[in-house]
């Protein structure tokens, strides 16, 4: 594979020269690399941007001020081309507080068109008969220096995006799906990053099996989850690289009281036992002395009538998707189905007032949705 040389941007002066080129472009292909598999809280480690005839790899760890890139990201006059944008947009919003406008998402374009394989590597192979090497996908992108192979991998994530975008745009136009795509692209930009701060009173309940424990074992599990988070934060490691959930659960179930007993617990390596063993035993003892934790507040169950409407809408969505040859959420999102089921609109005007439905979907599916709601 003969790629043109990329430009690695590692200083503010390099960035200013790059910025002059980018500001003259009506369209940019963008991708991000983060270190979610290697850090307590993920961080953007690379920003790849391609324009016609040039690929840039920007190192945000070296460039001090990227505010002007934020201006481009938020400029509705400049189209930003991503593949599977949601996670990247969450990163941009969470780390830089940038709200992207004017998106073309090649993954969503492919899904709207009914592609069965729509990962970037699959799309490049399908459209251009080129195989991408994905071996560096889980690299620690914040570790420096990056190898030439890692930089080539990063370059390939945007190098083909602009021509792929044009290829898919022609297919959308031929299929009369441009308006639908524009609505979905706009929806994808409205990301709201979840609160990823640790909550000692609720997070441990998400561990599979937590509700099956005795009340005292649940207190131990809570104490263990707090300890794991503290260690992960101190070591800047993701939680699962301290202990995985299954290990925490088995510790709470078996309540080991000696170092030798810890060695029999699922997932406890010799290194973990040496490093954490004594503190784990102290934490378990602390949990055994603690009062049982309160259960989290239950989500209010929707009314039976709304549940019935949702089931009917869900069946309609599945049938519509099957007839068209796409996945169900291309037709309409599950959140939109719930909004409709709860509101039970009686007219297209009422349906159009629901934010999650969208103008194109209301126009295209409105009468079908209302007919479904009218059925007993």
Secondary structure, 3 states (H helix, E strand, C coil): CCCCCCEEECCHHHHHHHHHHHCCCCEEEEEEEECCCCCCCCCEEEEEEEECCEEEEECCCCCCCCHHHHHHHCCCCCEEEECCCHHHHHHHHHHHCCCCCCEEEHHHHHHHCCCCCCCHHHHHHHHHCCCCCCCCCCCCCCCCCCCHHHHHHHHHHHHCHHHHHHHHHHHHHHCCCHHHHHHHHHHHCCCCCCCCCCCCCCHHHHCCCHHHCCHHHHHHHHHHHHHHHHHHHHHCCCHHHCCCHHHHHHHHHHCCCCHHHHCCCCCCCHHHHHHHHHHHHHHHHHHHHCCCCCCCCCCCCCCHHHHHHHHHHHHHHHHHHHHHCCCHHHHCCHHHHHHHHHHCCCCHHHHHCCCCCCHHHHHHHHHHHHHHHHCC
